[in-house]
Amino acid sequence: MIYLDHPATSWPKPPVVIQAIKDFLDAAGGNPGRSGHRLSIAAGRIVHETREALAGLFGVARADRVIFAHNATHALNMAIHTILQPGDTVLTTSVEHNSVMRPLRAAQARGVRLLIAPCDSTGAIDLDAFRKLAGQGVRLVVMTHASNVIGRIMPISHLCQIAQASGALTLVDAAQTAGAMPVNARQTYADFIAFTGHKSLQGPPGTGGLVLCTDRAECEIYPFMQGGTGSRSQSEEHPDVLPDRLESGTPNGAGIAGLGAAVRWNRSSECDSQHERQAHLMEYLIGGLMNISGVEVFGPKAAVDRAPLVSFRVSNKYVSEVGHRLDEDYGILCRVGLHCAPAAHKTLGTFSEGAVRFGVGPFTSRDDVSRAIEAVSEIARDG
Ligand SMILES: Cc1ncc(COP(=O)(O)O)c(C=O)c1O
């Protein structure tokens, strides 16, 4: 079996991640921050250590500005629904995932004005259009760091600076980039970064979060939910201190323990060399697919311009047929179709059928990629 569905979720996880989850459940299974006994304290310490590791990863000085969420979708909703009020204007791009588009469409139905900056069919954003739209009294700009279909890395720091010069807050969807490349709060100039644990960070499903990168971000976000936090139990009002202000209910302690191990693994030298290898594999994969007659590869041609994923189509073949044959005949697992991103496919011109998407991970080998290229080449040859 060759697993090339990393943009959907990474697999297999590094053994240290699995071990950390097991250790948490075996030896630290209390409710973090709730009780005073040793298992609760041990759990609370692990949650705090993960928060600190994430603050280091994203380059924020205060760990309490890392807010845990179930996934990137939860984090994006937390910001979008609490910041945007009827009458506000929000700006996004034409290559967003439904985790951005659906909450924005819901906000639009509540009376928020939605503006969409166009990208061309390679995923490159029209900077002039973006600048003009950002000047139209925008309260929040929400944009992906890299499209999950096209892979192109957006000029995020430039876009955030344009948006902030117009007075807008910026929310970056780093679902496809966190863990695959540096995502630094200061370098991106973002106010908020939404991330997920289960993709390139190599953490478990059910983990992710929202990073409050600036003082403005801290002031302008409100609790999405209220409930138990373990702090200020005497009060029926939700506490105003971070991170409790934005976290309520028992956290996913086991998942957060796994995420902490994943972040530490991600920051190790072992992972650095794997990122370099991953970039070479992407060059090899894109080049190999582009050389197959009848295969159309979408997005930028250079791997350095991409998150570690590539979408393509085989002429005269339905993408569902290609996906089925890859799985059944070659044991290659990938995702075909619209990838929860109809807007990105409309931008590419691949709506409504979609495309085939491959992604590589830290454990993908050169042999896996060779076999995938060979499989696509055979499928393309079979008239
Ligand atoms: C660009 C992008 N944004 C958001 C998401 C949602 O991430 P999660 O599964 O963590 O909610 C995804 C997942 O595919 C994605 O690719």
The ligand as an ORCA input file, in Angstrom:
! r2SCAN-3c Opt
* xyz 0 1
  C      -6.974     24.438      3.309
  C      -7.765     23.703      4.357
  N      -8.422     24.420      5.268
  C      -9.120     23.819      6.247
  C      -9.189     22.452      6.337
  C      -9.963     21.816      7.456
  O      -9.095     21.185      8.333
  P      -9.647     20.262      9.516
  O      -9.818     18.908      8.936
  O      -8.561     20.272     10.530
  O     -10.885     20.869     10.003
  C      -8.538     21.664      5.398
  C      -8.645     20.181      5.437
  O      -8.622     19.523      4.445
  C      -7.792     22.309      4.387
  O      -7.131     21.605      3.476
*
